[in-house]
Amino acid sequence: MSLEPDALKEPLALTTITTCVHNMRRYLPSAIASVFAQTSTHFEYLILDDGSTDGTWDYLKTFQNHPRIRLLRHSTRQGLCVCRNQMLESAQGEYLSILDADDILTPHKVQLHAEILAADPNVGVVWGRSIVTGDDSFLLPPEGFEPGWDLLTPYQATHSSTTWRKSALIRAGGYDPRWTHVEAPDLFLKVGDRWKQVFSPAVVTLKRLLRDNEFRTDLANAQSYFSLQLLQHTLRRRYGTNAKYLEEKLFNQPTPKLSHYPFSII
């Protein structure tokens, strides 16, 4: 009896899907439904309630006996970096797929990203496109986007569009709370120190923009400031004494190449 080629393939490594939630009870049903609509069933789902007061925990407890869901809880809010680092420590999967509580995964995200990570052990993170909805709907990154050197190419992503190799996250030190508003780009760049960053153009996430325009403006301003600090920090980490020369080339120009680096992590 001969085996078909697919039957000879080893199963993909386990993916841990992670959701940190704070007072997002009304959005959780659609997020959770999108997890269980995945074309791959080789995953566990880790949900951490970060001190919610809107009935989130009571709702999550209805899943406490589900074989593929594990629940964690903080009695008081600890913040995203603490939550995501705790889920990194708790994850049993080799890959970590992010899902914010107010987002929705497209059905192929887990399968597609796991296949890319499995095909090349040097890939540390895979990220894809998102359809962002709010006052306006748009594609992030837009059509025609081409990735390049991570210090010059805008990392236009939602965090829910990413899947990470757990060993790469651990080696990079996880999420650093010192980088307010740009802790995800910081992690992306730290992983990029030693690992490949792969952009896969498929849409893998539907992202809601829930905050008002004033909040978005404040966040964009904060990201603009912190992103410049982060890029300088990354240059110095990667290139040591040579960073000064690179900073002069990139920053000290009439129109600095990095002066408007748009980290679009939402």
Phi, psi and omega in degrees: 000130178261150179260142174292153181307318181297330182287341181273347181289141173287147179295149178296151178296155181296136173256134171259117173272131185238136175227123170258128187231135171224111177054051177234035185307319187288342181264344185300319182305318181287325177297312181295319178300323181291331176295316184273006170260008181294145177290335174263141176252008184267071181208160165242156182238118183250120181238129180242120175271113184265070173069035181293151179235015186248018182091007180302313184294320177300321178293315182296328181298340177292347179255009190294340178257008180289133186294340183247006179248133171239134185249138174232157183211140168252134179288332174231155186293132181249340180101161188297317184297315178299315181297312184292325176291324177294319178292326175300316179293326185273343186295136177264347182279161175279336179240147177242119179253125186272139172219108173291152190295337181259012181251173180225133176273142168284156193297341187258002188302307184300312181297311184299311183290324177296322179295320179294317179293322181291330185286337183215107182293353178270357177276126180261333181209141173241137176221149185231191181274157174232146165265115183263128182241146179178229174299323175230157175250140179205164181263133180230121350290163184288168174303142180091353179295135177231120180289150176217212177303128189294343178274350179240338180269122179303129177273088184266102186206155161265151182294331179289349179270005185254151169225133189241147169282125186301319181296328177291319178297317181296315180296327179283351178091008178072198182279133182255111184292351178292336183266076182303129178075343180233031179294330178287314174300324176301315180295319178302316181288322178295318176297324179292347176300325188232346188235161174282145173248119187248125173266123175250121192286354181293147174285122183239356185213143166254120188248128174267134168260110190260335186279163181285171184297326179297318177298316181297321178295315179298318180295317179298319178295318179294318179296321180298316180293308185290331181294323177296318178297320181295319180295320177296318179299318181293318177303315182291324179292319185280325192241000174056233184293338178284348182297326182300317178298316180294320178300318180297320180290324187269328186256318188272067178225160177306323174232088184303137182296336183254008188290337181232043182293111187270088171292108181256065177264111183228000000 
